[in-house]
Amino acid sequence: MSDQRPPSSARAFSARFNRRQLLSAGSLGFLGLNLAQLLEGEALAKTAPAAGRGLAPIKSCVLMFYYGGPSHHDTWDMKPDAPLEVRGQFQSIATSVPGVRVSEHLPRSAKIMDRLAVIRSAHHKMSNHNAAAVEALCGRTPAKGDLELLANDPTTDFPCFGAAVSYFTKRPTGGSLVPAHVALPHVMYNVVKLPGQTAGFLGPAYEPLQVTQDPNRPDFRVSEIELPAGLTLAELENRQALLSRLNSQMTAEPADQGSMSAFYRRAFDLLRSDAVRRSFDINQEDPRVRERYGRNVHGQSALLARRLVESGVRFVNVHDKITNGLDNWDTHVNNFGRLKDQLLPPCDMAFSALVEDLTERGLLDSTLVIMLGEFGRTPKINKDGGRDHWPNCYSVVMAGGGVTGGLQYGTSDKLGAYPDQNPVTPGDIAATIFWRFGLDLNVELHDATGRPLRLATGEPIYGLFA
């Protein structure tokens, strides 16, 4: 196995900040460290091998994450022959694939079923939302499920998929300088980014460019790629020249530190790049396209994801309703009313529009689209008309990237309680993502304690691409 040690932790990063960097931060502090740290990772990127099995490696992945745990019984894996307390209130409808049926509240997705593959046998053991999110977004099983321990324990601070892809893939030469990984628009609990949303032990250089503004707002903007008010391009050039002079005076530098000036120059390039700004300028879209995705935060986030894919961003996380309020997918109460009236319509609209739009633009084959939550819901409906946490079986939907359309992969038992055939773990989903990017699954990472970890704990789901 090859040995790819990640950059040092954020603590070590701060400890190594030398005089030249402090001077740079003083004169260039308007940049923040978000872009500069993000761009630092590109200097350590690795060349990816061929994907194999006759499939070209994908160029991008869009992962749409539905926090709270969508009910698989009421969406993609309905059980019409089960008792009423399991099958619930919804009816199933036909899809574009004969014999395949989904919830009546997914009418748009039903029309594109011939481009979708549904995994009906995903499972893991984490019943806490945050621990389960680590499973879903990192493909790793955390040792503990407590919120505070997850946020501080170096043995569970795993990198999310986009961070790992950013670390191990090499940017093409030439072209516009776009971020490798973008996440939008929600952050867990609106307070702290927990494992699953971060680069973890890979360090701050591989953090996603986090967009927190609502792209549906008429004044939507991404301040990280805009020159601050009052600063001209000429002044920006002068500050870059100052940094270059500082660098020329510092000839000795620790080998593991690299040249921060190179990373700041890349940040300068982003600030100068019209192509980057255009990719985030969603207001340039045809109003009819915007309506097609849905004029709401989720729909416009999905549309922004398509624009970012077009511009060359490798990994885009679209997080839906990552809050601690009652507007997420945690339907312990009034499961059917909330799904029908609040949750499923914008999800169905955004997801189907993204798949159709990527198809029409010739981007679906090179872009893997994934729809998932951190777990499913209980087979039996509770006394409040809701369903509770259920990691033992749930559904994951994929499209593009070579996925066989119309495929139903794996099955659950007659109550949708446990996998029956072809069980799939989050580690298998992780391995599938990395394999489709052409990464070597045998490569090792080392966490903050030095413990070696295989890139993915599972194996690619080759049957999705038959």
C-alpha positions as CSV (number, residue, x, y, z in Angstrom):
1,M,0.0,0.0,0.0
2,S,1.2,3.4,-0.7
3,D,1.6,5.8,2.1
4,Q,0.0,9.3,1.7
5,R,0.3,11.2,4.9
6,P,-2.1,14.1,5.2
7,P,-1.1,17.7,6.0
8,S,-0.7,18.5,9.6
9,S,-3.7,19.4,11.8
10,A,-5.0,22.9,12.2
11,R,-3.2,23.2,15.6
12,A,0.1,22.4,13.9
13,F,-0.7,24.7,11.1
14,S,-1.1,27.6,13.5
15,A,2.0,26.7,15.4
16,R,4.1,26.9,12.2
17,F,2.9,30.3,11.2
18,N,6.2,32.2,10.7
19,R,7.1,35.9,10.5
20,R,6.6,36.1,6.7
21,Q,3.2,34.5,7.0
22,L,2.2,36.9,9.8
23,L,3.3,39.8,7.7
24,S,1.3,38.4,4.8
25,A,-1.7,37.9,6.9
26,G,-1.4,41.5,8.1
27,S,-1.3,42.9,4.5
28,L,-3.6,40.3,3.0
29,G,-6.0,39.7,5.8
30,F,-9.0,40.6,3.7
31,L,-8.5,37.2,2.0
32,G,-9.2,35.2,5.2
33,L,-7.8,31.7,5.3
34,N,-10.7,30.0,3.6
35,L,-9.5,30.3,0.0
36,A,-5.8,30.2,0.8
37,Q,-6.1,27.0,2.9
38,L,-8.4,25.4,0.4
39,L,-5.9,26.1,-2.4
40,E,-3.0,24.9,-0.4
41,G,-4.3,21.4,-0.9
42,E,-3.8,21.4,-4.6
43,A,0.0,21.5,-4.2
44,L,-0.2,18.0,-2.6
45,A,-2.7,16.4,-4.9
46,K,-2.0,13.0,-6.4
47,T,-2.5,11.7,-9.9
48,A,-5.5,9.3,-10.2
49,P,-5.2,5.9,-11.9
50,A,-7.7,4.8,-14.5
51,A,-11.1,3.8,-13.2
52,G,-11.1,0.4,-14.9
53,R,-14.0,-1.8,-16.0
54,G,-14.3,0.2,-19.2
55,L,-15.5,3.4,-17.5
56,A,-13.8,6.7,-17.8
57,P,-13.3,8.4,-14.4
58,I,-16.0,10.9,-13.6
59,K,-15.1,14.6,-13.4
60,S,-17.6,15.7,-10.8
61,C,-20.0,14.5,-8.1
62,V,-23.0,16.2,-6.6
63,L,-24.1,14.8,-3.3
64,M,-27.5,15.9,-2.1
65,F,-27.9,15.2,1.6
66,Y,-31.2,15.3,3.4
67,Y,-30.6,15.7,7.0
68,G,-32.9,14.1,9.5
69,G,-33.4,10.8,7.8
70,P,-36.0,10.6,4.9
71,S,-38.5,7.7,5.2
72,H,-37.7,5.0,2.7
73,H,-41.1,3.5,3.2
74,D,-42.8,6.6,1.9
75,T,-40.5,7.4,-1.0
76,W,-38.3,4.8,-2.8
77,D,-39.1,1.5,-1.1
78,M,-42.8,1.4,-0.5
79,K,-44.5,-1.8,1.0
80,P,-48.1,-1.8,-0.3
81,D,-48.7,-5.4,0.9
82,A,-47.5,-4.7,4.5
83,P,-49.9,-4.0,7.3
84,L,-51.4,-0.5,7.5
85,E,-49.2,0.5,10.4
86,V,-46.2,-0.1,8.2
87,R,-47.3,0.8,4.7
88,G,-48.7,4.2,5.8
89,Q,-51.0,6.6,4.0
90,F,-49.2,7.1,0.6
91,Q,-50.0,5.3,-2.6
92,S,-47.4,4.2,-5.2
93,I,-47.3,5.4,-8.8
94,A,-45.8,3.9,-12.0
95,T,-42.5,5.2,-13.3
96,S,-40.8,5.4,-16.6
97,V,-39.4,1.9,-15.9
98,P,-42.1,-0.9,-16.2
99,G,-42.7,-2.6,-12.9
100,V,-40.9,0.0,-10.8
101,R,-43.1,2.1,-8.5
102,V,-42.3,5.0,-6.1
103,S,-44.3,7.3,-3.9
104,E,-47.1,9.4,-5.4
105,H,-45.3,12.4,-4.0
106,L,-42.2,11.9,-6.3
107,P,-44.0,12.4,-9.7
108,R,-41.1,14.2,-11.4
109,S,-38.5,11.7,-10.2
110,A,-40.9,8.9,-11.4
111,K,-40.6,10.3,-14.9
112,I,-36.8,10.0,-15.0
113,M,-36.6,6.6,-13.3
114,D,-34.9,5.2,-16.4
115,R,-31.9,7.4,-15.5
116,L,-31.9,6.5,-11.7
117,A,-30.6,3.6,-9.7
118,V,-32.1,3.0,-6.3
119,I,-30.2,1.1,-3.6
120,R,-32.8,-0.4,-1.3
121,S,-30.5,-2.2,1.1
122,A,-28.2,0.5,2.6
123,H,-27.6,0.0,6.4
124,H,-25.3,0.8,9.3
125,K,-25.6,0.9,13.1
126,M,-25.5,4.6,14.1
127,S,-29.0,5.8,15.3
128,N,-27.8,9.2,16.4
129,H,-28.1,11.9,13.7
130,N,-24.6,13.2,14.0
131,A,-22.9,9.9,14.2
132,A,-25.0,8.6,11.3
133,A,-24.0,11.7,9.3
134,V,-20.4,10.8,9.7
135,E,-21.3,7.3,8.3
136,A,-23.2,8.8,5.4
137,L,-20.8,11.6,4.5
138,C,-17.4,10.0,5.3
139,G,-18.1,6.3,4.9
140,R,-16.6,5.7,8.3
141,T,-18.1,4.3,11.6
142,P,-17.4,6.8,14.5
143,A,-16.3,5.2,17.7
144,K,-18.7,7.4,19.7
145,G,-22.0,9.0,19.0
146,D,-21.9,11.9,21.4
147,L,-22.0,15.4,19.8
148,E,-19.0,16.9,21.8
149,L,-16.9,13.8,21.5
150,L,-17.4,13.7,17.7
151,A,-16.4,17.3,17.4
152,N,-13.1,16.8,19.3
153,D,-12.0,13.2,19.1
154,P,-9.1,12.9,16.6
155,T,-9.9,9.3,16.0
156,T,-13.4,10.1,14.6
157,D,-12.6,13.4,12.8
158,F,-12.8,11.8,9.4
159,P,-12.6,13.8,6.1
160,C,-15.8,14.0,4.1
161,F,-15.8,12.6,0.6
162,G,-15.1,15.9,-1.2
163,A,-12.1,16.6,1.0
164,A,-10.6,13.2,0.2
165,V,-11.3,13.7,-3.5
166,S,-9.6,17.1,-3.3
167,Y,-6.6,15.7,-1.6
168,F,-6.0,12.7,-3.9
169,T,-6.9,14.2,-7.3
170,K,-4.8,16.4,-9.5
171,R,-6.2,19.6,-11.0
172,P,-5.9,19.8,-14.8
173,T,-3.4,22.2,-16.0
174,G,-4.7,25.4,-17.6
175,G,-8.3,26.6,-17.5
176,S,-10.1,28.6,-14.8
177,L,-9.1,28.3,-11.2
178,V,-12.2,27.0,-9.4
179,P,-12.4,25.5,-6.0
180,A,-12.1,21.7,-6.0
181,H,-14.9,21.3,-3.4
182,V,-17.9,23.5,-2.6
183,A,-20.6,22.9,0.1
184,L,-23.9,24.8,0.3
185,P,-25.9,26.3,1.8
186,H,-26.4,24.8,5.3
187,V,-24.0,24.0,8.2
188,M,-25.0,21.5,10.9
189,Y,-27.0,23.2,13.6
190,N,-26.0,26.6,12.2
191,V,-23.3,26.8,14.9
192,V,-20.5,24.3,14.4
193,K,-19.4,22.1,11.5
194,L,-19.3,18.6,12.8
195,P,-17.4,15.6,11.2
196,G,-19.0,14.8,7.9
197,Q,-18.9,18.4,6.8
198,T,-15.2,19.0,7.2
199,A,-11.8,17.9,5.9
200,G,-11.2,16.4,9.4
201,F,-7.7,15.2,10.0
202,L,-6.6,16.2,6.4
203,G,-6.4,19.7,7.8
204,P,-7.7,23.1,6.8
205,A,-6.2,23.1,3.4
206,Y,-8.9,20.7,2.2
207,E,-11.9,22.3,3.8
208,P,-14.7,22.9,1.3
209,L,-15.5,26.4,0.2
210,Q,-18.6,26.8,2.3
211,V,-21.4,28.9,0.9
212,T,-23.9,29.9,3.6
213,Q,-26.0,32.4,1.7
214,D,-29.4,31.6,0.2
215,P,-28.9,31.4,-3.6
216,N,-32.6,32.1,-4.0
217,R,-32.2,35.6,-2.7
218,P,-31.9,38.4,-5.3
219,D,-28.8,39.8,-3.5
220,F,-27.1,36.4,-3.3
221,R,-23.3,36.8,-3.4
222,V,-20.2,34.9,-2.3
223,S,-18.0,37.3,-0.6
224,E,-14.9,35.1,-0.6
225,I,-14.5,35.6,-4.4
226,E,-15.2,39.3,-4.4
227,L,-12.8,42.2,-3.9
228,P,-13.6,44.1,-0.7
229,A,-15.3,47.5,-1.1
230,G,-12.7,50.2,-1.8
231,L,-10.0,47.8,-3.0
232,T,-9.1,48.0,-6.7
233,L,-7.5,45.4,-8.9
234,A,-4.4,47.6,-9.1
235,E,-4.2,47.7,-5.3
236,L,-4.6,43.9,-5.2
237,E,-1.6,43.6,-7.6
238,N,0.5,45.9,-5.4
239,R,-0.2,43.6,-2.4
240,Q,0.7,40.6,-4.4
241,A,4.0,42.3,-5.4
242,L,4.6,43.0,-1.7
243,L,4.1,39.4,-0.8
244,S,6.5,38.4,-3.6
245,R,9.2,40.7,-2.1
246,L,8.7,39.2,1.3
247,N,9.0,35.7,-0.1
248,S,12.3,36.6,-1.8
249,Q,13.8,37.6,1.5
250,M,12.9,34.3,3.2
251,T,15.2,31.7,1.6
252,A,15.1,29.1,4.3
253,E,11.8,27.4,5.0
254,P,10.9,24.0,6.6
255,A,10.4,21.3,4.0
256,D,7.0,20.3,5.3
257,Q,5.6,23.8,5.3
258,G,5.8,24.7,1.6
259,S,5.5,28.3,0.4
260,M,2.4,30.0,1.7
261,S,3.0,32.7,-0.9
262,A,2.1,30.2,-3.6
263,F,-1.2,29.6,-2.0
264,Y,-1.9,33.3,-1.6
265,R,-1.1,33.8,-5.2
266,R,-3.7,31.2,-6.1
267,A,-6.2,33.1,-3.9
268,F,-5.2,36.2,-5.8
269,D,-6.0,34.4,-9.0
270,L,-9.4,33.4,-7.8
271,L,-10.2,37.0,-6.9
272,R,-9.1,38.0,-10.4
273,S,-11.0,35.3,-12.1
274,D,-14.1,36.3,-14.0
275,A,-14.9,32.6,-14.7
276,V,-15.1,31.8,-11.0
277,R,-17.4,34.8,-10.4
278,R,-19.6,33.8,-13.3
279,S,-20.0,30.3,-12.0
280,F,-21.6,31.7,-8.8
281,D,-23.6,34.3,-10.5
282,I,-26.9,32.4,-10.5
283,N,-28.8,35.6,-11.4
284,Q,-27.6,35.1,-15.0
285,E,-29.6,32.0,-15.4
286,D,-32.7,32.0,-17.6
287,P,-35.7,32.6,-15.3
288,R,-37.4,29.5,-16.8
289,V,-34.5,27.3,-15.7
290,R,-34.7,28.8,-12.2
291,E,-38.4,28.0,-12.0
292,R,-37.8,24.5,-13.2
293,Y,-35.5,23.8,-10.2
294,G,-37.9,25.6,-7.8
295,R,-37.7,29.1,-6.5
296,N,-36.6,28.1,-3.0
297,V,-33.3,27.6,-1.2
298,H,-33.0,23.9,-2.1
299,G,-33.9,24.2,-5.7
300,Q,-31.6,27.1,-6.3
301,S,-28.8,25.3,-4.5
302,A,-29.2,22.4,-6.9
303,L,-29.1,24.8,-9.8
304,L,-25.9,26.4,-8.4
305,A,-24.4,22.9,-8.1
306,R,-25.0,22.4,-11.8
307,R,-23.3,25.7,-12.6
308,L,-20.3,24.7,-10.4
309,V,-20.0,21.4,-12.2
310,E,-20.0,23.2,-15.5
311,S,-17.2,25.4,-14.3
312,G,-15.0,22.4,-13.2
313,V,-15.7,22.0,-9.5
314,R,-15.1,18.3,-8.6
315,F,-17.3,17.8,-5.6
316,V,-20.4,19.7,-4.6
317,N,-22.4,19.0,-1.4
318,V,-25.9,20.3,-1.3
319,H,-27.2,20.0,2.2
320,D,-30.9,20.3,2.7
321,K,-32.3,21.7,6.0
322,I,-29.3,21.1,8.2
323,T,-30.8,22.7,11.3
324,N,-32.0,21.8,14.8
325,G,-35.5,23.0,14.1
326,L,-38.6,21.2,12.9
327,D,-38.0,21.9,9.2
328,N,-35.7,19.0,8.6
329,W,-36.4,15.3,7.7
330,D,-36.6,14.1,11.3
331,T,-40.3,13.2,11.1
332,H,-41.1,11.8,14.5
333,V,-44.4,13.6,14.4
334,N,-46.8,14.0,11.4
335,N,-44.6,12.1,9.0
336,F,-47.1,12.0,6.2
337,G,-48.3,15.6,6.4
338,R,-44.8,17.0,6.5
339,L,-43.5,14.8,3.7
340,K,-46.5,15.6,1.5
341,D,-46.8,19.4,2.2
342,Q,-43.3,20.5,3.1
343,L,-40.4,18.1,2.4
344,L,-41.0,16.0,-0.8
345,P,-42.2,18.6,-3.3
346,P,-39.1,20.8,-3.4
347,C,-36.8,17.7,-3.1
348,D,-38.5,16.0,-6.1
349,M,-38.4,19.2,-8.1
350,A,-34.8,20.0,-7.5
351,F,-33.4,16.5,-7.9
352,S,-35.3,15.7,-11.1
353,A,-34.4,19.1,-12.6
354,L,-30.7,18.6,-11.8
355,V,-30.6,15.1,-13.5
356,E,-32.6,16.4,-16.5
357,D,-30.4,19.5,-16.9
358,L,-27.2,17.6,-16.6
359,T,-28.5,15.2,-19.3
360,E,-29.5,18.0,-21.7
361,R,-26.1,19.6,-21.3
362,G,-24.1,16.4,-21.9
363,L,-22.8,16.3,-18.3
364,L,-24.6,13.4,-16.7
365,D,-22.2,10.7,-17.9
366,S,-19.2,12.5,-16.3
367,T,-21.1,13.6,-13.2
368,L,-22.3,11.2,-10.4
369,V,-25.4,12.5,-8.6
370,I,-26.2,11.0,-5.2
371,M,-29.3,11.5,-3.0
372,L,-29.2,10.2,0.5
373,G,-29.9,10.9,4.2
374,E,-28.1,9.6,7.2
375,F,-30.6,6.8,7.8
376,G,-34.2,5.7,7.2
377,R,-37.3,5.6,9.4
378,T,-38.9,2.8,11.4
379,P,-41.2,0.4,9.7
380,K,-43.9,0.9,12.3
381,I,-45.7,4.2,12.5
382,N,-45.6,5.6,16.1
383,K,-48.4,7.0,18.2
384,D,-47.8,10.6,16.9
385,G,-48.2,9.6,13.2
386,G,-44.5,9.7,12.7
387,R,-41.6,7.3,12.1
388,D,-38.5,7.2,14.3
389,H,-34.8,6.7,13.5
390,W,-33.9,3.5,11.6
391,P,-30.3,2.9,10.4
392,N,-30.9,-0.8,9.8
393,C,-32.3,-0.2,6.3
394,Y,-32.7,2.8,4.0
395,S,-32.6,3.9,0.4
396,V,-29.9,5.7,-1.6
397,V,-30.5,7.0,-5.1
398,M,-27.8,7.5,-7.8
399,A,-27.8,8.9,-11.3
400,G,-25.1,9.6,-13.9
401,G,-21.4,8.7,-13.8
402,G,-22.1,5.4,-15.6
403,V,-24.8,4.3,-13.3
404,T,-27.3,1.9,-15.0
405,G,-30.6,3.7,-15.2
406,G,-33.8,2.0,-14.1
407,L,-31.9,-0.4,-11.8
408,Q,-33.2,-1.4,-8.4
409,Y,-30.1,-2.6,-6.5
410,G,-30.6,-4.7,-3.4
411,T,-33.8,-5.4,-1.6
412,S,-35.2,-5.0,1.8
413,D,-37.4,-7.5,3.6
414,K,-41.2,-7.5,3.4
415,L,-41.4,-4.8,6.1
416,G,-38.5,-2.6,4.9
417,A,-36.8,-3.3,8.2
418,Y,-33.5,-5.0,7.1
419,P,-31.7,-5.7,3.9
420,D,-32.7,-9.0,2.2
421,Q,-30.4,-9.1,-0.8
422,N,-27.1,-7.3,-1.6
423,P,-26.7,-5.3,1.6
424,V,-24.8,-2.0,1.1
425,T,-22.8,-0.1,3.7
426,P,-21.7,3.6,3.7
427,G,-18.2,2.3,3.2
428,D,-19.3,0.7,0.0
429,I,-20.8,4.0,-1.2
430,A,-17.6,5.7,-0.3
431,A,-15.6,3.1,-2.3
432,T,-17.9,3.6,-5.2
433,I,-17.4,7.4,-5.2
434,F,-13.6,7.1,-5.0
435,W,-13.4,4.3,-7.6
436,R,-15.5,6.4,-10.1
437,F,-13.1,9.3,-9.6
438,G,-10.3,6.8,-10.5
439,L,-8.7,6.7,-7.1
440,D,-6.6,3.8,-5.8
441,L,-8.7,2.3,-3.0
442,N,-5.6,0.7,-1.4
443,V,-4.0,4.0,-0.6
444,E,-3.6,4.7,3.1
445,L,-4.4,7.8,5.0
446,H,-3.1,8.5,8.5
447,D,-5.4,10.2,11.1
448,A,-4.2,12.8,13.7
449,T,-2.9,10.0,15.9
450,G,-0.9,8.4,13.1
451,R,-3.2,5.4,12.7
452,P,-3.2,4.1,9.1
453,L,-6.6,4.0,7.4
454,R,-7.5,2.6,4.0
455,L,-9.1,5.2,1.7
456,A,-12.4,3.3,1.9
457,T,-13.6,0.6,4.2
458,G,-16.0,-1.0,1.7
459,E,-15.9,-2.1,-1.9
460,P,-17.3,-0.5,-5.0
461,I,-20.8,-1.5,-5.9
462,Y,-19.9,-2.7,-9.4
463,G,-23.5,-4.0,-9.9
464,L,-24.7,-0.4,-10.3
465,F,-22.7,-0.1,-13.5
466,A,-23.5,-3.4,-15.1
